[in-house]
């Protein structure tokens, strides 16, 4: 489906774009003077789909046969990950298949219904991308009814491993360090039957290896498929309230390549929810990772780490269970990031059409305030249903922006004539920075590949061409995978960091960095692959610096408790920072 949406008529976005247009020069090597930090160019699209041009050819299929099985509308995610350790991001695409019992075991169904692995053969000189489908050789062609993917080096061997969530049994794949993966047996990873969605690798006990949190959705099975209808009485998919919610799962890494299900002993299974999104971060500032779950149609969960292997759901007390009106919303995707640069991670939630996407601002101690309206995010999101979402710096100005991957779950009546009547245009939203940190929808300026009608679900974020800005991978339900190359303000300054833990988990997931410029400005970022919806992101930390070309001092807060500073790092470069190789600093170091 490649129908373009009608042009948006956002007076706010047009006026702000005109005010800022002069500040950022076109991307050319002979621009000698630095640009303004807040002004991307407007003469060409900011994001361009290069999937087809780079041989990234993949089309998702829900496998729908007219029975309206609930998993078909949930779509699936995708991942940026460097599976072969060659320094560039490869792609993992999640696939689905026919759920009809009479058809799902047919050879032709199984052959087509596999996840796909695409190796990035990036030319380091020209930054030209050419993908090669290596699914057969990799062993990662999982054939379950695919939902999501999580990435992390769970065995600390320096190579990224993969966890796949399905409607049905999930799968853990260990990287063999030779370009291939081996699916681990149930003796290593206890089975998680049912319907899992997003998952996150997180070191809950700070023992130096990655544990795993898995969000589970509802208790659905094909034998009890219910009939639901759209407003026009047309047969349509049911919503989550038609089925009972279920508890999530938490697995502790035993340090020997095996996991133990600690859902009960940790307290995670005490609260049920229709889990779709999950993100792990230190929300209350005690240096221990907490877990936030976006639930579809019921209260969200904020699992505060008790530092003893147990968790307490503090969402209601912390103002993170419901919106400002005290109502549950259709939580789809979720992301955490320090958009207002005050030193803590705030939460953005993606929601259903007629519900605004919700911004929960952290006070630094794990208490949240719904400031969606004040930040001007409400009205722009009401017409859409969003799934994938991420805080990322589109224009390298140092302030985190937002991308929303949109797609309906009920028939979009304006598109009811289409064969697959669930499309919405995606959205790019800019953070205008201080003093108010308000947001403006700049989707019109992002280009036709962002506004093109698809039924988008997962989205992954990372620098796929290693040119110093963040690109976007979008998984479209019943549609093609999109690779949106970032062409905004490539003459803005940046620094990129690849962290390696020693006493901390090798992936350094859960650590955060604080970059200090010569003028004293501090930018804080977290090392993570989680967030968005059913997807996995580039673990490298990307920091936009605007027009600051000075070297940076970077303080790393390792999860082990060590703090180190790495001084005078050159901008416009990737730096590999290893725990133990920096200068130790005291606890009062920002």
N, C-alpha and C positions, 0 to 999 in steps of 0.2 A: 504494500500500500504506500503510495507516494503522493497523495493528494495534499496540496498546500492549504494551510488554514487561512481564513480571511485575515488581512492585515490588522494588527492591533492599533487602537487609537488611544494610546496612553499619553495624555498631555504632559504628565509629570516626567515620563521618560524622555519625551522629545525635547522638552525645555531644558532639562538637565544636560542632555547630550549636546545641545547647542552651546550651552554655557561652557562645557568642558572641551569642546572640539579642538580648540587651538592648542591645547597643552601638550599633546602627545604626538610626536612626529611619526611619519610613516616608517615602516620597518625597512631600513636601508643601512648599509655599512658606513655610509659617509656622513651620517648624522653625528656631528661633533659635540653639540650641546645637549646636556641631559634633559629629559622630558619632565613635565609635571607628574607627580605621583598619582593624580586622580583623573587622568584624561586619556582613555583609549581612543584609537582612531575610529572614524565613522565612515570612511570612504570605501570600505570593503567588509565582508562578513568577518566577524570575530572568530567564529567556529565553523570549520569546513569538514564535511564528512569525506574521509579518504579511505573508507573501508574497501570499496571496490578497487580503487586505484592501487592499494597496497596488498591486494590479493587476500584480504580478510573477508572471505565469502562464507557466510553462515546464515541460514534462515531457521528461525525457531518455529516449531509446530506444537500446538496444544494437543493435537490428536483428537479433537472434538468430533463426535459422530452424531450429535443431535440429542444426546442424553443429558446434557448440561451438568456433567459431573463437576462438583465444586472446585477441585484442584485445577481444572482447565483455565479458570479465569484468574488464578493467582499469578500466572506467568513465572518468570525465573530470573536468575541473576547472571553475573559474569565476574571475571577476575582479571586484573593485571598482576602478573607474578613473573619473576625471573627464575624459571625452573632449571635452566642450564648454567646459571651463574656467569653469564657472559657480559653482564653489565647493562643489558637492555630488557625492557618489559615484554614478556610474551603474553598471550591471551588464552583464557579458558572460557569456553562458552557452554552454558547449561542447556540441555535439550530435554524435551518431553516426548510422549508417545501416546498411542491410543490406549485408553483405559478400559474400553469395552472388553469384557472377559473373552469374548469370541474372537477378538482380533489381536489382542496385545501379545500373544505368543507366536504369531505368524512370523516366519523368517524375514519377510520384507519389512515388517514393523520393527523388529529388533535391530536390523541392519541400519535403519535410518535413525533410530532413537538412541543415539549415543552422544554424550558430551564430546566436545571437540577441543583439541589443543593446537594452537597456532604458534609456531616459533618465529620470533622476530629476527630476521637477518638484516639488522640495521647497518647501513654503511656509515661508519664513524666520521668519514670525511665530508660526505654530502648530506648526512642525516636522512637519506632516502630509506623508506621502510618497505620491506618486502616480506610478507608472511608466508610461511610454509605449513601446511597441515601435516602434523606429525602424530596424529591421534593413534594410528595403528602401532607405531613404534613405541609410543610413550607408555602405553598401558593404562592411560587415564580416561579411556572411553567408557565411562560408567554408563550403564544402560537402564538405570532406574528412572522413575518419573521425576525428572530433575526439578529442584527448587532453588537451592543456593550453594554457596561455596565459601569456605573459610581457609585462610592460608597462614602458615607459621611453621617455624622449625622446631617441632615438638621434641626431637631427639638430639638437638644441639650439635648436629654434625655439619652445620654450615650450609645446608641445602633445604629449600622450602618444601614443606609437606602440604598435603591438601586433604580437606574434609569436605565431603559432598553430602548435602541434605536432599532428601527425596520425600515424595509421598510414597511411603514404604520404607524399607531398610536404608539407613544412611551408610556411608562408606568412608573409611580412613585410608588414605594412600600415602605410603612412605616413599620418599625420594631415594632412589638407589644410587644417586650421585653420578650416573652415567647417561642421563637423559631419559631414564625409564622410572616407572613407579610400580610398586607392588601393593595390592589391596591387602590390608591387615585382617587377620582372622578375628572372630568374635572373642577369642581368648585374650587378644590384645586390646580391643575396643569393644566394650559391651554393646549389644545391638540396641538401636533406638527406633523401634517400630512405630508406626503411626504416620504422622504428617509433620515433619520438621520444616522450618523455613530458614531464618537467618541463624548464623552461628558465629562465635568469636573465640579466638585463642586469647587467653589471659592468664597470667601467673598469679593466681588468687592468694597463694601463700608465700610468695616472694622467695621460693626455694631454688630458683634458677632454672626451672623448666616450665613449659607452657601447659596449662590446663585448658579445658574446653567447656564453654557454655553453649547450649543448643536451645533455641526458642522453638516451641511446639505450638501448633495452631489450634485445631478443633478435632473433636472425635467424629470423623467422617469415614464411612465405608460405602462401597459401591452398592451393597445390598439394600441400604436404607437411604438411597438418593431421593431427596424430596423435590417436589415440583413447586417452582416459584415463577412469578410473572412480572413483567415490566408494567409501568403505569398505563401503557396502551393495551394491556392484557396479553401481550405477546410472551411466549415462554422465554424465561430468562434465568440467570444464575441466582441462587440463593445467597444470602449474606451470612456472616458468622453467627448471628443470633439464632439461626435455624438449627445450630448444632451446639453441643456442650463444649465449653473451653476445657483445656487440659493443662497440667503442670509442665514446666520446662525441665531440662536436664542439665546437670553439672557433673563433669568428669574430672577427677584428679589424676594428674600425671604421676605415675609411680617412679619415674626416673629410670626405668629399665625398658622403655618402649611399650609399656602397657598402661592402661587407664582403669580406674575404679569409679563406678557410678556412686557419687556421694550426694545425689539429689535429696535423699531423705535426711541424712545426718547433717547436711549443711543448712537445712530449712528451706531450700529452694522449692520443694514440692508442696509447701503449705498454702501457697496462693496460686489459684488457677487463673489463666488468662488466655486470650486468643493471640498468642505471640507472633508478630511478624518482623519486628526489627529489634536489634540488640546492639548496644555499644558499651564498652568498658573504659572507665576513666576514674581518676581519683577526684570524686566530686566534692568531698568534704575537707580536702586539704590535709589529711592525716598520713599521706604517702602510700596508702594501701589502695589497690584498685577496687572500685565498686562497679556494679553492673546495672544498666538501665534497660528496661524492656518496653517496647511500644506494643500495646495490645489493641486489637481491632474491636472496638465497640465496648470495651470495659476498661476498668482502671489500669493505668500503667503501673509498672513496678520499679522502685528504686531500691536495689539490694545493696545495703551498706555492709561493707566488710567488717566483721567483728574481730578480725586478726587471729582467730582461733579455728578457722575452718568452717565457721558458720556465718550466715548472713541474716540481716533483719530488713524487712521491707518497710522503709521509711517514707514511701512515696506520698502518702496522704498527709503526714505531718510536715513534710518538706515542700508541699505545694507542687508536687510533680505527678500526682495521680490523675488529675483532671485539669480542664482549662479554667480560665478566670471565672467562668460562670458556674463552676462546680459540676460540669457535665463531662462524661466520658466521650471520647472521640474515636474515630476510626484510625487508630495508629497503624501506619504502614511502615515507612522507613524512618530512620532516626540517625542523627549525627551529633557529635559533640566537638566543640571548638571554642577558642577564646576570641570571639568576634569583636569584643569591645576592649581588648588588650588590657584587662584588669587583673590578669594572672590566674584565672580559673576557667574551667570549661563550661560553656553554656550549651543548651540542648535545642535542636530544631527537630520538629516532628512533622511528617508528611501525612496529610489527611484526605478525607473524602470530599467530593464535590458538595458545596454548600456549607462545609466546615472549613474554616481557615487553617492553613498550616500554622503551627503554634511555636512561638519562640519563648523558651523558659530561660530567664536570665539568672545565673548563679550569683549569690552574694559572697561566695568564697568559702562558705562553711557548709555547703550542701543544701541550702534552702533556696527555693526558686520562686521567681515572680513572672507571671505571664505578661510579657510586654509586647505582645504581637501587634496590638493596635498602635501603641506609641511608636513602634519602629516601622509603621506603615506597611506591614506585611499582610494584614488581614484581607483587604478588599481585592488585592491582586490574585489571591489564591482561591477565593470562593468559587470561581467557575470551573475548577479543575479537581481531579483526583490525582494525588501525587503518590509515588512509591519511592523510587530511588532519590536520595538527597545527600548532599555533602557540603560542608564548609570547605571552601578552597579559594585561593587567591587567583582569580582569573587574569588580572592585569598587573600582577607583581607590584602593587602599591603598598603592600604590607597589611592590608585589611581583608578579612575573610569574606568572600561573597558566597552565593548559593546557586546551585543548579537543582531543578526539580524535574525528575522523569515522570511524566504524566500519562495516565491511561485510565479509562473508566472501568468499573466493575459491573455496572448496570448499563443497559442499552442507552447510549447517548442519543436522545431523540432527534437532534439535528443531523445525526449521521445514520439514522435508522434504515436508510436506503442502501447502505453499504453491506457487503457480504459479512464483514466483521465489524459491527457497529459500536466499537468501544474506543475510538481514537480521541486523543487530545493533543494539542501542541505542547511541547516541553517549554520550560521557562528558565531564563538566566536572570538572576537578581543581583544587583550591585550594592555593596556596602559603601555608603558615602563617607564613612569615617567620622572623626570628631567634628563638632562637639556632640552631635546627637546620635550618631551611628544609625541613621535611618537608611531604609532600603528603597530601591527603585527598580521596577521591572524594565530590563533593557533587552528583552527577547527579540524585539524588532531589529535591533542593531546586531544581534548575535548571528543573524543570517537565516536563510530559508531552510537549511538543514536542521536547525533547532526547531523551527516552527512547523516543519513538515509533519503531517498527521501520521502518527503511529500509536500503537498501544504499548507504551513504554512501561517497563517494570524496573529491573535492576540497573544500576549505574556504578561504574568503577572509575577511579580518578588516579592519574599518574602521568609522569613525563615520558611518553612512549617514544619520542624521538630524541630525547636527551638534549633539548635545546634551551632548557631553563624555564619552561612554563608548564602548567598542568593541563593535560588533555583528558578527554572524557570518553569512556566506552559505555554505550547504551544498549541494553538488552531489550528487544521489542518482542512482545508476545505475538505469535503468528506473523512475524516480520523479520526483516534483516537486522543483523548486528550493525550498529553504527559506531564509527571511530571518529570523533569530533576533534580534529586538530586545532589547537589553540594558536590563533594568528594575531592575538592582541598584544600590542606594545612590547615586542620582543627586544626593544632597546632599553627597557626598564631593567634595573639591576636585581640580582637574585643571588642566593646561595643555597646549595643543596647538601644534605648531610645523610650519610649512610652509617648508622650506628651498629656496633657489634659488641655484645655483652660477653663478659667472662664469668664474673660472679653472678651477674644478671643473666636472664635467658639470652641465648645467642642472638635472637632476632631483635632484642632490646625493646620488645613490645611492652608498653606501659611506662617507659621512660619519657621524660620531656626535656626539651632544650630551651634555653633562653639566650637569644642572640642580642648582644649589646653593640650598637653602632657607636661611632666616635662622639655623636651628640648626646649620648646617654639613653637613646630610645631602646626599649627592650621589647622584643617580640617573642612570645612563648608558643611552642608547638609540641604536640604529643606524638610519639611514635606509635603507629597503629596501622592495622589493615582492615579493621572492622568498620561498621557503620553502613550507611546507605540502606539498601534493601537486598538481602540475599546475595551480596556481592563482597568482593575483597579488593582492597586498594594497594597501591604502591607503598611499601613500608618506608621509603626514603622521605626524609623531612625536607619540605620545600618552603623557603622563606623569601617572599618578595621584599625588595628594599627600595622601591621607587627610584629616586634619582641619587641615592646614596651609593657612591662608588668606593667608599672607604672600606678597609679591611674590617672584619668582624671578630669580636671576642664572643665565644660560645660557651656557655656553662651547661653541662649535661648533668641532670639529676637522674642517676642510675637507680633502678629499682632495688638494687642491693643496699642502698643507703649512701653510697659513695657519691660525692659531688666533685666534678673536675671541670677545669676551664681549659679551653683550647684557644689560644690567642692568635690574633692577626691572620685570620683565615681570609684568603683572597675571595673576592666576589666573582660571580659568573663561573663558578667551579663546583664540582662535586667533591666533598671531603669525606674520607672514611675515618671515623672516630672510633677507636677501640678502648674499651674500659680498661683503665690502668695506665694508659699512655698519656693522659692529660695531667695538668697540675692540680693537686688536691686543694680544695678550698674549704673554708669554714661554713658552718650551718647558716650564718647570716648573709652569705653571698646570695644576691638575687638571681 
